Structure formats: C-alpha cells, structure tokens
C-alpha cells in the first residue's frame, strides 16, 4: 500500500511559518510575564505594554497561520 505525501507550498508553508513564529513569541512572552508585576509595582508600564503587545502579535500570527495552513490531511 503506497501513501501519497503532500508537500507544503504556498499558503500552507507560510501558515506553518506564521504559526511557528507566533508560538515562539508566546513562549518568550512568558519570560516577560515574570517582570510585569515588579514593573507595575515600581510604577513603570514598559513590561505590561511589551507583554500585551507581544501576546497580541503572537496570538494573531498563530490564528492567521492556522487559517492559512488549514488541514494538512486530506
């Protein structure tokens, strides 16, 4: 029994790359989460704004990448 492999190309490949970048952003965002409380405590909003911006970009890339990639199995 032979299985036909489908190769990624075009939107599928871009979607997979976007999902990978989105996941990396969300995982590295956890590092900044450690500094959010101390940043707010001293009156700075740098880390909370950075955290929220990076989370929004990562989530958007993950969502758009998922919709572009679609299902890989037919």
Buried (B, 14 or more C-beta within 10 A) or exposed (E): EEEEEEEEEEBBEBBBBBBEBBBEBBEEBEEBEEBBEEBEEEEEEEBBEBBBEBBEBBBEBBEBBBEBBEEEEE
